[in-house]
Amino acid sequence: MDTLKNKYDSIIFDLDGTLWDSTANVAEAWQAAKQQVDYIKDDVTVAHVASIVGMAYDAIFEKLFPYITTEQRNEFKAIAAKSELEFLHSKGGTWYPKLLETLKDLATRYKLFIVSNCQSGYIETFLKMDGLEGIFIGHQCYGTKTQPKWQNIVDVVNDYDLKAPVYVGDTMGDYEASKKANVPFIFAAYGFGVVEQDQVATIKEFEALKNIL
C-alpha cells in the first residue's frame, strides 16, 4: 500500500464500522424499547441495525418502520434513543483490534476528530470508555444540528482550521460525504460497506493506519 505519510495534518473518523461495532448492543437496546410500545411488529435484530449503519438518525426509523405513523415514529425514536444510550453507557461497543494503541500512535502526529451520523450523546458515550480521554480534539454528529455528514465534516475543518484533513470511514455514505466536503477518503474495508472508487487508500484492519499515515 502506498504511504500517505506527511500528507495530512489531521484525521477525521467515522464511528460505527470504523472505530467500533455497537450493533449487538444497539439491537438489544432497541428491542427493549420495542417492549414499551404496541405498534412495532417485528423484533429488532443485529441484521436490522447493521443494515442502517451510517444513515442519519431520523432516516433510520423511516427505513426500519415505514408502516407506523409519523407520531409513532417520533415517539419510538425518542424511546429507542434513550434506551440506546443507557445500554451503551453500561455495555459500550466492541472496539476493532488494536484500536487504542493505534489511536495513541496517530495522536502523536495528527489532530484526531470524529464525525458521525449518530444522535447527540452517542460519541460522548464512546469517548468515556477507558483510555480514550484526551485523544480526540473534537467531534460533531447529526444530532447536534441535524445537518448532513458532509456539512459536519466541513464544520470541523473550519472550526479547527484544518489545512489537510483526511476522512476514514466504512460506507459509500462516508465516501460521498467526504467527497462533497472536499476531503480525501480512506476506506475501512473491515466495516459495514463497500467502496470501490477514488479512495486514497483501503485498510483491512484499523492498525494499518499506523503504517500508511
Contacts in CASP RR format, 6 or more apart in sequence:
PFRMAT RR
TARGET T0000
AUTHOR 0000-0000-0000
METHOD contacts of the structure
MODEL  1
MDTLKNKYDSIIFDLDGTLWDSTANVAEAWQAAKQQVDYIKDDVTVAHVA
SIVGMAYDAIFEKLFPYITTEQRNEFKAIAAKSELEFLHSKGGTWYPKLL
ETLKDLATRYKLFIVSNCQSGYIETFLKMDGLEGIFIGHQCYGTKTQPKW
QNIVDVVNDYDLKAPVYVGDTMGDYEASKKANVPFIFAAYGFGVVEQDQV
ATIKEFEALKNIL
1 201 0 8 1.000
1 202 0 8 1.000
1 203 0 8 1.000
1 208 0 8 1.000
1 211 0 8 1.000
1 212 0 8 1.000
2 201 0 8 1.000
2 212 0 8 1.000
3 211 0 8 1.000
3 212 0 8 1.000
4 166 0 8 1.000
4 186 0 8 1.000
4 200 0 8 1.000
4 201 0 8 1.000
4 212 0 8 1.000
4 213 0 8 1.000
5 212 0 8 1.000
5 213 0 8 1.000
7 164 0 8 1.000
7 166 0 8 1.000
8 110 0 8 1.000
8 164 0 8 1.000
8 165 0 8 1.000
8 166 0 8 1.000
8 184 0 8 1.000
8 213 0 8 1.000
9 110 0 8 1.000
9 111 0 8 1.000
9 162 0 8 1.000
9 163 0 8 1.000
9 164 0 8 1.000
9 165 0 8 1.000
10 110 0 8 1.000
10 111 0 8 1.000
10 112 0 8 1.000
10 113 0 8 1.000
10 160 0 8 1.000
10 162 0 8 1.000
10 164 0 8 1.000
10 165 0 8 1.000
10 166 0 8 1.000
11 106 0 8 1.000
11 110 0 8 1.000
11 111 0 8 1.000
11 112 0 8 1.000
11 113 0 8 1.000
11 165 0 8 1.000
11 166 0 8 1.000
11 167 0 8 1.000
11 168 0 8 1.000
11 209 0 8 1.000
11 213 0 8 1.000
12 113 0 8 1.000
12 114 0 8 1.000
12 115 0 8 1.000
12 153 0 8 1.000
12 156 0 8 1.000
12 157 0 8 1.000
12 165 0 8 1.000
12 166 0 8 1.000
12 167 0 8 1.000
12 168 0 8 1.000
12 183 0 8 1.000
13 19 0 8 1.000
13 112 0 8 1.000
13 113 0 8 1.000
13 114 0 8 1.000
13 115 0 8 1.000
13 167 0 8 1.000
13 168 0 8 1.000
13 169 0 8 1.000
14 54 0 8 1.000
14 114 0 8 1.000
14 115 0 8 1.000
14 116 0 8 1.000
14 167 0 8 1.000
14 168 0 8 1.000
14 169 0 8 1.000
14 170 0 8 1.000
14 171 0 8 1.000
14 174 0 8 1.000
14 188 0 8 1.000
15 114 0 8 1.000
15 116 0 8 1.000
15 118 0 8 1.000
15 122 0 8 1.000
15 123 0 8 1.000
15 126 0 8 1.000
16 22 0 8 1.000
16 23 0 8 1.000
16 53 0 8 1.000
16 54 0 8 1.000
16 116 0 8 1.000
16 118 0 8 1.000
16 170 0 8 1.000
16 192 0 8 1.000
17 53 0 8 1.000
17 96 0 8 1.000
17 169 0 8 1.000
17 170 0 8 1.000
17 188 0 8 1.000
17 190 0 8 1.000
17 191 0 8 1.000
17 192 0 8 1.000
18 96 0 8 1.000
18 168 0 8 1.000
18 169 0 8 1.000
18 170 0 8 1.000
18 174 0 8 1.000
18 188 0 8 1.000
18 191 0 8 1.000
18 206 0 8 1.000
19 95 0 8 1.000
19 96 0 8 1.000
19 99 0 8 1.000
19 114 0 8 1.000
19 126 0 8 1.000
19 206 0 8 1.000
20 92 0 8 1.000
20 93 0 8 1.000
20 94 0 8 1.000
20 95 0 8 1.000
20 96 0 8 1.000
20 99 0 8 1.000
20 126 0 8 1.000
21 93 0 8 1.000
21 94 0 8 1.000
21 96 0 8 1.000
21 191 0 8 1.000
22 88 0 8 1.000
22 92 0 8 1.000
22 93 0 8 1.000
22 94 0 8 1.000
23 46 0 8 1.000
23 49 0 8 1.000
23 50 0 8 1.000
23 53 0 8 1.000
24 46 0 8 1.000
24 93 0 8 1.000
24 94 0 8 1.000
25 87 0 8 1.000
25 88 0 8 1.000
25 91 0 8 1.000
25 92 0 8 1.000
25 93 0 8 1.000
26 49 0 8 1.000
26 84 0 8 1.000
26 87 0 8 1.000
26 88 0 8 1.000
27 44 0 8 1.000
27 45 0 8 1.000
27 46 0 8 1.000
27 48 0 8 1.000
27 49 0 8 1.000
28 87 0 8 1.000
29 80 0 8 1.000
29 83 0 8 1.000
29 84 0 8 1.000
29 86 0 8 1.000
29 87 0 8 1.000
29 88 0 8 1.000
30 44 0 8 1.000
30 48 0 8 1.000
30 49 0 8 1.000
30 80 0 8 1.000
30 83 0 8 1.000
30 84 0 8 1.000
31 43 0 8 1.000
31 44 0 8 1.000
32 83 0 8 1.000
32 87 0 8 1.000
33 76 0 8 1.000
33 79 0 8 1.000
33 80 0 8 1.000
33 82 0 8 1.000
33 83 0 8 1.000
33 84 0 8 1.000
34 40 0 8 1.000
34 43 0 8 1.000
34 44 0 8 1.000
34 76 0 8 1.000
36 79 0 8 1.000
37 72 0 8 1.000
37 75 0 8 1.000
37 76 0 8 1.000
37 79 0 8 1.000
39 68 0 8 1.000
39 72 0 8 1.000
39 76 0 8 1.000
40 65 0 8 1.000
40 68 0 8 1.000
40 76 0 8 1.000
41 67 0 8 1.000
44 64 0 8 1.000
48 64 0 8 1.000
50 192 0 8 1.000
51 63 0 8 1.000
52 59 0 8 1.000
52 60 0 8 1.000
52 63 0 8 1.000
52 64 0 8 1.000
53 170 0 8 1.000
53 171 0 8 1.000
53 192 0 8 1.000
54 116 0 8 1.000
54 117 0 8 1.000
54 171 0 8 1.000
54 173 0 8 1.000
54 174 0 8 1.000
54 192 0 8 1.000
55 63 0 8 1.000
55 117 0 8 1.000
56 117 0 8 1.000
56 142 0 8 1.000
56 146 0 8 1.000
56 148 0 8 1.000
56 149 0 8 1.000
57 77 0 8 1.000
57 81 0 8 1.000
57 117 0 8 1.000
57 118 0 8 1.000
57 119 0 8 1.000
57 142 0 8 1.000
57 143 0 8 1.000
58 77 0 8 1.000
58 146 0 8 1.000
61 73 0 8 1.000
61 76 0 8 1.000
61 77 0 8 1.000
61 80 0 8 1.000
62 73 0 8 1.000
65 72 0 8 1.000
65 73 0 8 1.000
65 76 0 8 1.000
68 76 0 8 1.000
81 119 0 8 1.000
84 119 0 8 1.000
84 122 0 8 1.000
85 119 0 8 1.000
85 121 0 8 1.000
85 122 0 8 1.000
85 125 0 8 1.000
88 122 0 8 1.000
88 125 0 8 1.000
88 126 0 8 1.000
89 125 0 8 1.000
89 128 0 8 1.000
92 125 0 8 1.000
92 126 0 8 1.000
92 129 0 8 1.000
93 126 0 8 1.000
95 129 0 8 1.000
96 190 0 8 1.000
96 205 0 8 1.000
96 206 0 8 1.000
97 205 0 8 1.000
97 206 0 8 1.000
97 207 0 8 1.000
98 205 0 8 1.000
98 206 0 8 1.000
98 207 0 8 1.000
99 206 0 8 1.000
100 131 0 8 1.000
100 132 0 8 1.000
101 207 0 8 1.000
102 206 0 8 1.000
102 207 0 8 1.000
102 209 0 8 1.000
102 210 0 8 1.000
103 112 0 8 1.000
103 132 0 8 1.000
103 135 0 8 1.000
104 135 0 8 1.000
105 210 0 8 1.000
106 112 0 8 1.000
106 209 0 8 1.000
106 210 0 8 1.000
106 213 0 8 1.000
107 135 0 8 1.000
109 213 0 8 1.000
110 213 0 8 1.000
111 137 0 8 1.000
111 160 0 8 1.000
111 162 0 8 1.000
112 135 0 8 1.000
112 136 0 8 1.000
112 137 0 8 1.000
113 136 0 8 1.000
113 137 0 8 1.000
113 138 0 8 1.000
113 139 0 8 1.000
113 140 0 8 1.000
113 156 0 8 1.000
113 160 0 8 1.000
113 165 0 8 1.000
114 123 0 8 1.000
114 126 0 8 1.000
114 127 0 8 1.000
114 136 0 8 1.000
114 138 0 8 1.000
114 139 0 8 1.000
114 140 0 8 1.000
114 141 0 8 1.000
115 139 0 8 1.000
115 140 0 8 1.000
115 141 0 8 1.000
115 149 0 8 1.000
115 152 0 8 1.000
115 153 0 8 1.000
115 156 0 8 1.000
115 167 0 8 1.000
116 122 0 8 1.000
116 123 0 8 1.000
116 139 0 8 1.000
116 141 0 8 1.000
116 142 0 8 1.000
116 149 0 8 1.000
117 141 0 8 1.000
117 142 0 8 1.000
117 149 0 8 1.000
118 141 0 8 1.000
118 142 0 8 1.000
118 143 0 8 1.000
119 141 0 8 1.000
119 142 0 8 1.000
119 143 0 8 1.000
120 141 0 8 1.000
120 143 0 8 1.000
120 144 0 8 1.000
121 141 0 8 1.000
122 141 0 8 1.000
123 139 0 8 1.000
123 141 0 8 1.000
126 132 0 8 1.000
127 133 0 8 1.000
127 136 0 8 1.000
127 139 0 8 1.000
137 160 0 8 1.000
138 156 0 8 1.000
138 160 0 8 1.000
139 156 0 8 1.000
140 152 0 8 1.000
140 153 0 8 1.000
140 155 0 8 1.000
140 156 0 8 1.000
141 152 0 8 1.000
142 148 0 8 1.000
142 149 0 8 1.000
142 152 0 8 1.000
144 152 0 8 1.000
145 151 0 8 1.000
145 152 0 8 1.000
145 155 0 8 1.000
148 177 0 8 1.000
149 173 0 8 1.000
149 174 0 8 1.000
149 177 0 8 1.000
150 176 0 8 1.000
150 177 0 8 1.000
150 178 0 8 1.000
150 179 0 8 1.000
150 180 0 8 1.000
150 181 0 8 1.000
151 181 0 8 1.000
153 165 0 8 1.000
153 167 0 8 1.000
153 177 0 8 1.000
153 178 0 8 1.000
153 181 0 8 1.000
153 183 0 8 1.000
154 181 0 8 1.000
156 162 0 8 1.000
156 165 0 8 1.000
157 165 0 8 1.000
157 181 0 8 1.000
157 183 0 8 1.000
165 183 0 8 1.000
165 184 0 8 1.000
166 183 0 8 1.000
166 184 0 8 1.000
166 185 0 8 1.000
166 186 0 8 1.000
166 200 0 8 1.000
166 213 0 8 1.000
167 174 0 8 1.000
167 177 0 8 1.000
167 178 0 8 1.000
167 181 0 8 1.000
167 183 0 8 1.000
167 184 0 8 1.000
167 185 0 8 1.000
167 186 0 8 1.000
168 185 0 8 1.000
168 186 0 8 1.000
168 188 0 8 1.000
168 203 0 8 1.000
168 209 0 8 1.000
169 175 0 8 1.000
169 178 0 8 1.000
169 185 0 8 1.000
169 186 0 8 1.000
169 187 0 8 1.000
169 188 0 8 1.000
170 187 0 8 1.000
170 188 0 8 1.000
170 189 0 8 1.000
170 190 0 8 1.000
170 191 0 8 1.000
170 192 0 8 1.000
170 193 0 8 1.000
171 191 0 8 1.000
171 192 0 8 1.000
171 193 0 8 1.000
171 195 0 8 1.000
172 193 0 8 1.000
172 194 0 8 1.000
172 195 0 8 1.000
174 185 0 8 1.000
174 195 0 8 1.000
175 185 0 8 1.000
175 187 0 8 1.000
175 195 0 8 1.000
175 197 0 8 1.000
175 198 0 8 1.000
175 199 0 8 1.000
178 184 0 8 1.000
178 185 0 8 1.000
179 185 0 8 1.000
179 198 0 8 1.000
184 200 0 8 1.000
185 195 0 8 1.000
185 198 0 8 1.000
185 199 0 8 1.000
185 200 0 8 1.000
186 199 0 8 1.000
186 200 0 8 1.000
186 201 0 8 1.000
186 202 0 8 1.000
186 203 0 8 1.000
186 209 0 8 1.000
187 195 0 8 1.000
187 199 0 8 1.000
187 201 0 8 1.000
187 202 0 8 1.000
187 203 0 8 1.000
188 203 0 8 1.000
188 206 0 8 1.000
189 202 0 8 1.000
189 203 0 8 1.000
189 204 0 8 1.000
190 203 0 8 1.000
190 204 0 8 1.000
190 205 0 8 1.000
190 206 0 8 1.000
195 202 0 8 1.000
201 212 0 8 1.000
203 209 0 8 1.000
203 212 0 8 1.000
END
